[in-house]
């Protein structure tokens, strides 16, 4: 990567393009191997469409590299802010018209304070200090989507345990809950809490996000290794059903704010 200013996704795109040209493949022929259109190949190479892991895996198939580009991504993502597989999501997030986010364990990343986010990233000692700073910067930068001129409607449902888990200590939690309360004052922000008394419910399966934009709807489902991002209609429909089920267990907006206010007072 001779140009220090080039982003890692752009570097991967350029290397795939070089390999395509070296193989004597047109964009149309390459697209057939990747299972996409020539226009999509052109858009990715020109930077008007985000790089995705599906495209990278397809490039390995089309070029018969034995998985070279996937391995390259897995190695290089250790040194960047947002990993390549998240680039598609971040790009679409900037253009989102609505975001529905369920979290059973942590405050959603778009609503985290710097201190809370730092505590989350340092917890478990999974990352070096330098990597924590890279991830923290990327996370805080993404939050600008909620303060843009025409922000998306943002609806989040939190398990009440999120409000009581001592991430970073009392001062960090008090600041974080106060931030949730101030965020909830914005007309495009809606917060709901599943109260402590609710037993088994659909949200216990794990966190997920449904995001709608100009080009349709996609979903983000976390795992211990990495997020799974999909636009598959069946997967989207399944998550819609799950959302409606867990949303039905949550308190309305105003009672949720009252509960957050009450719990915030306990973090002193």
ChimeraX commands (.cxc) that place a marker at each C-alpha (Angstrom):
marker #1 position 0.00,0.00,0.00 radius 0.5
marker #1 position 2.32,2.76,-1.27 radius 0.5
marker #1 position -0.08,5.66,-0.77 radius 0.5
marker #1 position -0.53,6.18,3.00 radius 0.5
marker #1 position -3.71,8.17,2.38 radius 0.5
marker #1 position -5.61,5.40,0.60 radius 0.5
marker #1 position -8.20,3.61,2.69 radius 0.5
marker #1 position -8.00,-0.12,3.20 radius 0.5
marker #1 position -11.25,-0.80,1.28 radius 0.5
marker #1 position -9.95,1.27,-1.65 radius 0.5
marker #1 position -6.70,-0.67,-1.53 radius 0.5
marker #1 position -8.56,-4.00,-1.71 radius 0.5
marker #1 position -10.74,-2.75,-4.58 radius 0.5
marker #1 position -7.67,-1.62,-6.51 radius 0.5
marker #1 position -5.87,-4.91,-5.97 radius 0.5
marker #1 position -8.91,-6.86,-7.18 radius 0.5
marker #1 position -9.16,-4.60,-10.23 radius 0.5
marker #1 position -5.45,-5.14,-10.99 radius 0.5
marker #1 position -5.90,-8.89,-10.72 radius 0.5
marker #1 position -8.96,-8.75,-13.00 radius 0.5
marker #1 position -7.05,-6.81,-15.64 radius 0.5
marker #1 position -4.01,-9.09,-15.33 radius 0.5
marker #1 position -6.31,-12.06,-15.95 radius 0.5
marker #1 position -7.63,-10.36,-19.10 radius 0.5
marker #1 position -11.20,-10.33,-17.76 radius 0.5
marker #1 position -13.69,-7.65,-18.76 radius 0.5
marker #1 position -16.00,-6.23,-16.11 radius 0.5
marker #1 position -18.82,-8.27,-17.65 radius 0.5
marker #1 position -16.89,-11.54,-17.52 radius 0.5
marker #1 position -15.67,-10.80,-14.01 radius 0.5
marker #1 position -19.21,-9.93,-12.92 radius 0.5
marker #1 position -20.46,-13.32,-14.10 radius 0.5
marker #1 position -17.85,-15.00,-11.93 radius 0.5
marker #1 position -18.71,-12.82,-8.94 radius 0.5
marker #1 position -22.45,-13.30,-9.59 radius 0.5
marker #1 position -23.19,-9.62,-10.12 radius 0.5
marker #1 position -23.68,-7.24,-13.03 radius 0.5
marker #1 position -20.93,-5.47,-14.96 radius 0.5
marker #1 position -22.44,-2.17,-13.81 radius 0.5
marker #1 position -21.96,-3.20,-10.17 radius 0.5
marker #1 position -18.33,-4.14,-10.86 radius 0.5
marker #1 position -17.85,-0.71,-12.45 radius 0.5
marker #1 position -19.52,1.02,-9.50 radius 0.5
marker #1 position -17.32,-0.78,-6.96 radius 0.5
marker #1 position -14.16,-0.03,-8.92 radius 0.5
marker #1 position -15.17,3.64,-9.30 radius 0.5
marker #1 position -15.98,3.95,-5.60 radius 0.5
marker #1 position -19.71,4.67,-5.99 radius 0.5
marker #1 position -20.71,1.35,-4.38 radius 0.5
marker #1 position -19.27,0.05,-1.13 radius 0.5
marker #1 position -17.04,-2.98,-1.03 radius 0.5
marker #1 position -18.71,-6.00,0.56 radius 0.5
marker #1 position -17.47,-9.36,1.77 radius 0.5
marker #1 position -19.79,-10.99,-0.78 radius 0.5
marker #1 position -17.96,-9.13,-3.55 radius 0.5
marker #1 position -14.56,-10.10,-2.12 radius 0.5
marker #1 position -15.51,-13.77,-1.88 radius 0.5
marker #1 position -16.87,-13.59,-5.44 radius 0.5
marker #1 position -13.59,-12.07,-6.62 radius 0.5
marker #1 position -11.69,-14.99,-5.14 radius 0.5
marker #1 position -13.98,-17.40,-6.99 radius 0.5
marker #1 position -13.81,-15.56,-10.30 radius 0.5
marker #1 position -10.03,-15.17,-10.19 radius 0.5
marker #1 position -9.41,-18.62,-8.67 radius 0.5
marker #1 position -7.16,-17.15,-5.99 radius 0.5
marker #1 position -7.84,-19.81,-3.38 radius 0.5
marker #1 position -9.30,-17.26,-0.98 radius 0.5
marker #1 position -6.38,-14.80,-1.20 radius 0.5
marker #1 position -8.45,-11.61,-0.95 radius 0.5
marker #1 position -10.56,-12.85,1.97 radius 0.5
marker #1 position -7.36,-13.74,3.83 radius 0.5
marker #1 position -5.88,-10.35,2.97 radius 0.5
marker #1 position -8.93,-8.60,4.40 radius 0.5
marker #1 position -8.81,-10.68,7.56 radius 0.5
marker #1 position -5.19,-9.69,8.10 radius 0.5
marker #1 position -5.44,-6.01,7.17 radius 0.5
marker #1 position -8.59,-5.26,9.15 radius 0.5
marker #1 position -6.46,-5.48,12.32 radius 0.5
marker #1 position -4.98,-2.13,11.44 radius 0.5
marker #1 position -7.98,-0.01,10.45 radius 0.5
marker #1 position -10.83,1.71,12.23 radius 0.5
marker #1 position -13.85,-0.01,10.69 radius 0.5
marker #1 position -13.24,-3.49,9.20 radius 0.5
marker #1 position -13.99,-4.00,5.52 radius 0.5
marker #1 position -17.07,-6.12,6.15 radius 0.5
marker #1 position -18.58,-3.13,7.97 radius 0.5
marker #1 position -17.91,-0.61,5.20 radius 0.5
marker #1 position -21.12,-1.41,3.33 radius 0.5
marker #1 position -23.12,-0.91,6.51 radius 0.5
marker #1 position -21.42,2.39,7.38 radius 0.5
marker #1 position -22.02,3.71,3.87 radius 0.5
marker #1 position -25.72,2.85,3.97 radius 0.5
marker #1 position -26.00,4.15,7.54 radius 0.5
marker #1 position -25.09,7.63,6.32 radius 0.5
marker #1 position -28.08,7.53,3.94 radius 0.5
marker #1 position -30.55,5.76,6.26 radius 0.5
marker #1 position -34.11,7.02,6.60 radius 0.5
marker #1 position -34.94,4.79,9.56 radius 0.5
marker #1 position -32.97,2.66,12.02 radius 0.5
marker #1 position -34.51,0.17,14.44 radius 0.5
marker #1 position -31.99,-1.18,16.91 radius 0.5
marker #1 position -32.46,-3.80,19.61 radius 0.5
marker #1 position -29.80,-4.33,22.28 radius 0.5
marker #1 position -29.92,-6.81,25.20 radius 0.5
marker #1 position -26.43,-6.12,26.55 radius 0.5
marker #1 position -25.04,-2.67,25.72 radius 0.5
marker #1 position -26.12,0.85,24.81 radius 0.5
marker #1 position -26.27,1.05,20.98 radius 0.5
marker #1 position -23.02,2.29,19.49 radius 0.5
marker #1 position -24.65,5.37,17.95 radius 0.5
marker #1 position -25.74,6.48,21.44 radius 0.5
marker #1 position -22.61,5.67,23.42 radius 0.5
marker #1 position -20.64,8.39,25.17 radius 0.5
marker #1 position -16.90,8.44,24.61 radius 0.5
marker #1 position -16.21,7.18,28.15 radius 0.5
marker #1 position -18.75,4.36,27.87 radius 0.5
marker #1 position -17.49,3.32,24.43 radius 0.5
marker #1 position -13.91,3.29,25.69 radius 0.5
marker #1 position -14.93,1.10,28.64 radius 0.5
marker #1 position -16.70,-1.30,26.27 radius 0.5
marker #1 position -13.69,-1.54,23.95 radius 0.5
marker #1 position -11.17,-2.03,26.76 radius 0.5
marker #1 position -13.33,-4.55,28.59 radius 0.5
marker #1 position -12.07,-8.09,28.22 radius 0.5
marker #1 position -8.64,-6.79,27.11 radius 0.5
marker #1 position -9.23,-7.95,23.54 radius 0.5
marker #1 position -7.51,-5.01,21.80 radius 0.5
marker #1 position -4.23,-3.14,22.05 radius 0.5
marker #1 position -4.34,0.48,23.22 radius 0.5
marker #1 position -3.71,1.69,19.67 radius 0.5
marker #1 position -6.50,-0.50,18.29 radius 0.5
marker #1 position -8.90,0.77,20.95 radius 0.5
marker #1 position -8.26,4.35,19.82 radius 0.5
marker #1 position -8.86,3.41,16.18 radius 0.5
marker #1 position -12.13,1.66,16.96 radius 0.5
marker #1 position -13.24,4.45,19.29 radius 0.5
marker #1 position -12.64,7.12,16.66 radius 0.5
marker #1 position -14.56,5.12,14.06 radius 0.5
marker #1 position -17.48,4.56,16.45 radius 0.5
marker #1 position -17.76,8.21,17.47 radius 0.5
marker #1 position -17.49,9.37,13.86 radius 0.5
marker #1 position -20.48,7.21,12.93 radius 0.5
marker #1 position -22.66,9.01,15.48 radius 0.5
marker #1 position -22.87,12.07,13.23 radius 0.5
marker #1 position -25.62,10.29,11.29 radius 0.5
marker #1 position -28.05,11.15,14.12 radius 0.5
marker #1 position -27.20,14.87,14.08 radius 0.5
marker #1 position -27.19,15.47,10.33 radius 0.5
marker #1 position -29.62,17.97,8.80 radius 0.5
marker #1 position -32.13,15.27,7.84 radius 0.5
marker #1 position -31.53,12.50,10.40 radius 0.5
marker #1 position -33.12,9.05,10.20 radius 0.5
marker #1 position -35.93,8.06,12.52 radius 0.5
marker #1 position -34.09,6.16,15.24 radius 0.5
marker #1 position -35.99,3.69,17.40 radius 0.5
marker #1 position -34.15,1.59,19.95 radius 0.5
marker #1 position -35.36,-1.06,22.35 radius 0.5
marker #1 position -33.07,-1.84,25.29 radius 0.5
marker #1 position -33.25,-4.61,27.82 radius 0.5
marker #1 position -33.39,-3.02,31.28 radius 0.5
marker #1 position -30.18,-4.89,32.18 radius 0.5
marker #1 position -28.31,-2.52,29.85 radius 0.5
marker #1 position -29.14,0.36,32.20 radius 0.5
marker #1 position -27.88,-1.49,35.28 radius 0.5
marker #1 position -24.70,-3.09,33.98 radius 0.5
marker #1 position -21.71,-1.17,35.50 radius 0.5
marker #1 position -19.77,-0.43,32.34 radius 0.5
marker #1 position -16.87,1.83,33.33 radius 0.5
marker #1 position -18.20,2.55,36.83 radius 0.5
marker #1 position -20.85,4.81,38.35 radius 0.5
marker #1 position -19.71,8.13,36.86 radius 0.5
marker #1 position -19.53,6.68,33.34 radius 0.5
marker #1 position -22.97,5.09,33.71 radius 0.5
marker #1 position -24.56,8.27,35.04 radius 0.5
marker #1 position -23.13,10.25,32.12 radius 0.5
marker #1 position -24.31,7.58,29.68 radius 0.5
marker #1 position -27.87,7.46,31.01 radius 0.5
marker #1 position -28.04,11.25,31.06 radius 0.5
marker #1 position -26.95,11.17,27.42 radius 0.5
marker #1 position -29.74,8.71,26.61 radius 0.5
marker #1 position -32.26,11.05,28.24 radius 0.5
marker #1 position -31.02,14.11,26.36 radius 0.5
marker #1 position -30.98,12.15,23.08 radius 0.5
marker #1 position -34.57,11.06,23.67 radius 0.5
marker #1 position -35.65,14.71,23.64 radius 0.5
marker #1 position -34.97,14.86,19.90 radius 0.5
marker #1 position -38.14,14.35,17.80 radius 0.5
marker #1 position -36.54,11.68,15.61 radius 0.5
marker #1 position -35.36,9.62,18.61 radius 0.5
marker #1 position -37.53,7.01,20.34 radius 0.5
marker #1 position -36.30,4.92,23.28 radius 0.5
marker #1 position -38.07,1.92,24.75 radius 0.5
marker #1 position -37.06,-0.35,27.61 radius 0.5
marker #1 position -38.05,-3.96,28.22 radius 0.5
marker #1 position -38.70,-3.91,31.99 radius 0.5
marker #1 position -36.99,-6.21,34.45 radius 0.5
marker #1 position -40.15,-8.20,35.21 radius 0.5
marker #1 position -40.45,-9.60,31.68 radius 0.5
marker #1 position -39.33,-13.22,31.48 radius 0.5
marker #1 position -38.44,-15.02,28.27 radius 0.5
marker #1 position -39.04,-12.88,25.17 radius 0.5
marker #1 position -37.93,-12.71,21.55 radius 0.5
marker #1 position -35.03,-10.36,22.25 radius 0.5
marker #1 position -33.05,-12.86,24.27 radius 0.5
marker #1 position -31.73,-14.37,21.02 radius 0.5
marker #1 position -29.40,-11.39,20.59 radius 0.5
marker #1 position -28.92,-7.89,19.21 radius 0.5
marker #1 position -29.93,-6.85,15.71 radius 0.5
marker #1 position -30.53,-3.76,13.62 radius 0.5
marker #1 position -33.01,-3.13,10.81 radius 0.5
marker #1 position -32.07,-0.18,8.61 radius 0.5
marker #1 position -34.02,1.28,5.72 radius 0.5
marker #1 position -32.69,3.65,3.08 radius 0.5
marker #1 position -33.11,4.75,-0.52 radius 0.5
marker #1 position -31.85,1.44,-1.86 radius 0.5
marker #1 position -34.02,-0.76,0.36 radius 0.5
marker #1 position -33.65,-2.44,3.74 radius 0.5
marker #1 position -30.76,-4.35,5.26 radius 0.5
marker #1 position -30.15,-6.01,8.60 radius 0.5
marker #1 position -27.18,-6.34,10.92 radius 0.5
marker #1 position -26.93,-9.28,13.32 radius 0.5
marker #1 position -23.99,-9.59,15.71 radius 0.5
marker #1 position -21.95,-12.67,16.55 radius 0.5
marker #1 position -18.83,-13.24,18.63 radius 0.5
marker #1 position -16.68,-13.14,15.47 radius 0.5
marker #1 position -18.25,-10.46,13.30 radius 0.5
marker #1 position -21.57,-9.05,12.23 radius 0.5
marker #1 position -23.69,-10.69,9.56 radius 0.5
marker #1 position -25.13,-8.11,7.17 radius 0.5
marker #1 position -27.94,-9.19,4.88 radius 0.5
marker #1 position -30.61,-7.91,2.53 radius 0.5
marker #1 position -32.21,-11.33,2.15 radius 0.5
marker #1 position -36.02,-10.82,2.17 radius 0.5
marker #1 position -36.68,-13.90,4.30 radius 0.5
marker #1 position -34.12,-12.85,6.90 radius 0.5
marker #1 position -35.50,-9.30,6.94 radius 0.5
marker #1 position -39.07,-10.61,7.37 radius 0.5
marker #1 position -37.99,-12.86,10.23 radius 0.5
marker #1 position -36.32,-9.97,12.03 radius 0.5
marker #1 position -39.40,-7.80,11.47 radius 0.5
marker #1 position -41.46,-10.42,13.27 radius 0.5
marker #1 position -38.93,-10.59,16.08 radius 0.5
marker #1 position -38.90,-6.79,16.34 radius 0.5
marker #1 position -42.67,-6.57,16.63 radius 0.5
marker #1 position -42.69,-9.29,19.27 radius 0.5
marker #1 position -40.05,-7.74,21.52 radius 0.5
marker #1 position -41.38,-4.22,20.89 radius 0.5
marker #1 position -44.68,-5.44,22.31 radius 0.5
marker #1 position -42.89,-6.38,25.56 radius 0.5
marker #1 position -41.23,-2.97,25.90 radius 0.5
marker #1 position -42.59,0.05,27.73 radius 0.5
marker #1 position -43.89,2.99,25.69 radius 0.5
marker #1 position -41.55,5.95,25.19 radius 0.5
marker #1 position -42.62,8.10,28.15 radius 0.5
marker #1 position -42.63,5.31,30.78 radius 0.5
marker #1 position -39.27,4.19,29.39 radius 0.5
marker #1 position -37.84,7.67,29.91 radius 0.5
marker #1 position -39.20,7.68,33.45 radius 0.5
marker #1 position -37.51,4.34,34.13 radius 0.5
marker #1 position -34.19,5.53,32.69 radius 0.5
marker #1 position -34.44,8.67,34.84 radius 0.5
marker #1 position -35.05,6.59,37.94 radius 0.5
marker #1 position -32.15,4.23,37.24 radius 0.5
marker #1 position -29.83,7.16,36.41 radius 0.5
marker #1 position -30.31,8.48,39.94 radius 0.5
marker #1 position -28.91,5.23,41.33 radius 0.5
marker #1 position -25.59,5.79,39.55 radius 0.5
marker #1 position -24.08,8.23,42.02 radius 0.5
marker link #1:1,2 radius 0.2
marker link #1:2,3 radius 0.2
marker link #1:3,4 radius 0.2
marker link #1:4,5 radius 0.2
marker link #1:5,6 radius 0.2
marker link #1:6,7 radius 0.2
marker link #1:7,8 radius 0.2
marker link #1:8,9 radius 0.2
marker link #1:9,10 radius 0.2
marker link #1:10,11 radius 0.2
marker link #1:11,12 radius 0.2
marker link #1:12,13 radius 0.2
marker link #1:13,14 radius 0.2
marker link #1:14,15 radius 0.2
marker link #1:15,16 radius 0.2
marker link #1:16,17 radius 0.2
marker link #1:17,18 radius 0.2
marker link #1:18,19 radius 0.2
marker link #1:19,20 radius 0.2
marker link #1:20,21 radius 0.2
marker link #1:21,22 radius 0.2
marker link #1:22,23 radius 0.2
marker link #1:23,24 radius 0.2
marker link #1:24,25 radius 0.2
marker link #1:25,26 radius 0.2
marker link #1:26,27 radius 0.2
marker link #1:27,28 radius 0.2
marker link #1:28,29 radius 0.2
marker link #1:29,30 radius 0.2
marker link #1:30,31 radius 0.2
marker link #1:31,32 radius 0.2
marker link #1:32,33 radius 0.2
marker link #1:33,34 radius 0.2
marker link #1:34,35 radius 0.2
marker link #1:35,36 radius 0.2
marker link #1:36,37 radius 0.2
marker link #1:37,38 radius 0.2
marker link #1:38,39 radius 0.2
marker link #1:39,40 radius 0.2
marker link #1:40,41 radius 0.2
marker link #1:41,42 radius 0.2
marker link #1:42,43 radius 0.2
marker link #1:43,44 radius 0.2
marker link #1:44,45 radius 0.2
marker link #1:45,46 radius 0.2
marker link #1:46,47 radius 0.2
marker link #1:47,48 radius 0.2
marker link #1:48,49 radius 0.2
marker link #1:49,50 radius 0.2
marker link #1:50,51 radius 0.2
marker link #1:51,52 radius 0.2
marker link #1:52,53 radius 0.2
marker link #1:53,54 radius 0.2
marker link #1:54,55 radius 0.2
marker link #1:55,56 radius 0.2
marker link #1:56,57 radius 0.2
marker link #1:57,58 radius 0.2
marker link #1:58,59 radius 0.2
marker link #1:59,60 radius 0.2
marker link #1:60,61 radius 0.2
marker link #1:61,62 radius 0.2
marker link #1:62,63 radius 0.2
marker link #1:63,64 radius 0.2
marker link #1:64,65 radius 0.2
marker link #1:65,66 radius 0.2
marker link #1:66,67 radius 0.2
marker link #1:67,68 radius 0.2
marker link #1:68,69 radius 0.2
marker link #1:69,70 radius 0.2
marker link #1:70,71 radius 0.2
marker link #1:71,72 radius 0.2
marker link #1:72,73 radius 0.2
marker link #1:73,74 radius 0.2
marker link #1:74,75 radius 0.2
marker link #1:75,76 radius 0.2
marker link #1:76,77 radius 0.2
marker link #1:77,78 radius 0.2
marker link #1:78,79 radius 0.2
marker link #1:79,80 radius 0.2
marker link #1:80,81 radius 0.2
marker link #1:81,82 radius 0.2
marker link #1:82,83 radius 0.2
marker link #1:83,84 radius 0.2
marker link #1:84,85 radius 0.2
marker link #1:85,86 radius 0.2
marker link #1:86,87 radius 0.2
marker link #1:87,88 radius 0.2
marker link #1:88,89 radius 0.2
marker link #1:89,90 radius 0.2
marker link #1:90,91 radius 0.2
marker link #1:91,92 radius 0.2
marker link #1:92,93 radius 0.2
marker link #1:93,94 radius 0.2
marker link #1:94,95 radius 0.2
marker link #1:95,96 radius 0.2
marker link #1:96,97 radius 0.2
marker link #1:97,98 radius 0.2
marker link #1:98,99 radius 0.2
marker link #1:99,100 radius 0.2
marker link #1:100,101 radius 0.2
marker link #1:101,102 radius 0.2
marker link #1:102,103 radius 0.2
marker link #1:103,104 radius 0.2
marker link #1:104,105 radius 0.2
marker link #1:105,106 radius 0.2
marker link #1:106,107 radius 0.2
marker link #1:107,108 radius 0.2
marker link #1:108,109 radius 0.2
marker link #1:109,110 radius 0.2
marker link #1:110,111 radius 0.2
marker link #1:111,112 radius 0.2
marker link #1:112,113 radius 0.2
marker link #1:113,114 radius 0.2
marker link #1:114,115 radius 0.2
marker link #1:115,116 radius 0.2
marker link #1:116,117 radius 0.2
marker link #1:117,118 radius 0.2
marker link #1:118,119 radius 0.2
marker link #1:119,120 radius 0.2
marker link #1:120,121 radius 0.2
marker link #1:121,122 radius 0.2
marker link #1:122,123 radius 0.2
marker link #1:123,124 radius 0.2
marker link #1:124,125 radius 0.2
marker link #1:125,126 radius 0.2
marker link #1:126,127 radius 0.2
marker link #1:127,128 radius 0.2
marker link #1:128,129 radius 0.2
marker link #1:129,130 radius 0.2
marker link #1:130,131 radius 0.2
marker link #1:131,132 radius 0.2
marker link #1:132,133 radius 0.2
marker link #1:133,134 radius 0.2
marker link #1:134,135 radius 0.2
marker link #1:135,136 radius 0.2
marker link #1:136,137 radius 0.2
marker link #1:137,138 radius 0.2
marker link #1:138,139 radius 0.2
marker link #1:139,140 radius 0.2
marker link #1:140,141 radius 0.2
marker link #1:141,142 radius 0.2
marker link #1:142,143 radius 0.2
marker link #1:143,144 radius 0.2
marker link #1:144,145 radius 0.2
marker link #1:145,146 radius 0.2
marker link #1:146,147 radius 0.2
marker link #1:147,148 radius 0.2
marker link #1:148,149 radius 0.2
marker link #1:149,150 radius 0.2
marker link #1:150,151 radius 0.2
marker link #1:151,152 radius 0.2
marker link #1:152,153 radius 0.2
marker link #1:153,154 radius 0.2
marker link #1:154,155 radius 0.2
marker link #1:155,156 radius 0.2
marker link #1:156,157 radius 0.2
marker link #1:157,158 radius 0.2
marker link #1:158,159 radius 0.2
marker link #1:159,160 radius 0.2
marker link #1:160,161 radius 0.2
marker link #1:161,162 radius 0.2
marker link #1:162,163 radius 0.2
marker link #1:163,164 radius 0.2
marker link #1:164,165 radius 0.2
marker link #1:165,166 radius 0.2
marker link #1:166,167 radius 0.2
marker link #1:167,168 radius 0.2
marker link #1:168,169 radius 0.2
marker link #1:169,170 radius 0.2
marker link #1:170,171 radius 0.2
marker link #1:171,172 radius 0.2
marker link #1:172,173 radius 0.2
marker link #1:173,174 radius 0.2
marker link #1:174,175 radius 0.2
marker link #1:175,176 radius 0.2
marker link #1:176,177 radius 0.2
marker link #1:177,178 radius 0.2
marker link #1:178,179 radius 0.2
marker link #1:179,180 radius 0.2
marker link #1:180,181 radius 0.2
marker link #1:181,182 radius 0.2
marker link #1:182,183 radius 0.2
marker link #1:183,184 radius 0.2
marker link #1:184,185 radius 0.2
marker link #1:185,186 radius 0.2
marker link #1:186,187 radius 0.2
marker link #1:187,188 radius 0.2
marker link #1:188,189 radius 0.2
marker link #1:189,190 radius 0.2
marker link #1:190,191 radius 0.2
marker link #1:191,192 radius 0.2
marker link #1:192,193 radius 0.2
marker link #1:193,194 radius 0.2
marker link #1:194,195 radius 0.2
marker link #1:195,196 radius 0.2
marker link #1:196,197 radius 0.2
marker link #1:197,198 radius 0.2
marker link #1:198,199 radius 0.2
marker link #1:199,200 radius 0.2
marker link #1:200,201 radius 0.2
marker link #1:201,202 radius 0.2
marker link #1:202,203 radius 0.2
marker link #1:203,204 radius 0.2
marker link #1:204,205 radius 0.2
marker link #1:205,206 radius 0.2
marker link #1:206,207 radius 0.2
marker link #1:207,208 radius 0.2
marker link #1:208,209 radius 0.2
marker link #1:209,210 radius 0.2
marker link #1:210,211 radius 0.2
marker link #1:211,212 radius 0.2
marker link #1:212,213 radius 0.2
marker link #1:213,214 radius 0.2
marker link #1:214,215 radius 0.2
marker link #1:215,216 radius 0.2
marker link #1:216,217 radius 0.2
marker link #1:217,218 radius 0.2
marker link #1:218,219 radius 0.2
marker link #1:219,220 radius 0.2
marker link #1:220,221 radius 0.2
marker link #1:221,222 radius 0.2
marker link #1:222,223 radius 0.2
marker link #1:223,224 radius 0.2
marker link #1:224,225 radius 0.2
marker link #1:225,226 radius 0.2
marker link #1:226,227 radius 0.2
marker link #1:227,228 radius 0.2
marker link #1:228,229 radius 0.2
marker link #1:229,230 radius 0.2
marker link #1:230,231 radius 0.2
marker link #1:231,232 radius 0.2
marker link #1:232,233 radius 0.2
marker link #1:233,234 radius 0.2
marker link #1:234,235 radius 0.2
marker link #1:235,236 radius 0.2
marker link #1:236,237 radius 0.2
marker link #1:237,238 radius 0.2
marker link #1:238,239 radius 0.2
marker link #1:239,240 radius 0.2
marker link #1:240,241 radius 0.2
marker link #1:241,242 radius 0.2
marker link #1:242,243 radius 0.2
marker link #1:243,244 radius 0.2
marker link #1:244,245 radius 0.2
marker link #1:245,246 radius 0.2
marker link #1:246,247 radius 0.2
marker link #1:247,248 radius 0.2
marker link #1:248,249 radius 0.2
marker link #1:249,250 radius 0.2
marker link #1:250,251 radius 0.2
marker link #1:251,252 radius 0.2
marker link #1:252,253 radius 0.2
marker link #1:253,254 radius 0.2
marker link #1:254,255 radius 0.2
marker link #1:255,256 radius 0.2
marker link #1:256,257 radius 0.2
marker link #1:257,258 radius 0.2
marker link #1:258,259 radius 0.2
marker link #1:259,260 radius 0.2
marker link #1:260,261 radius 0.2
marker link #1:261,262 radius 0.2
marker link #1:262,263 radius 0.2
marker link #1:263,264 radius 0.2
marker link #1:264,265 radius 0.2
marker link #1:265,266 radius 0.2
marker link #1:266,267 radius 0.2
marker link #1:267,268 radius 0.2
view
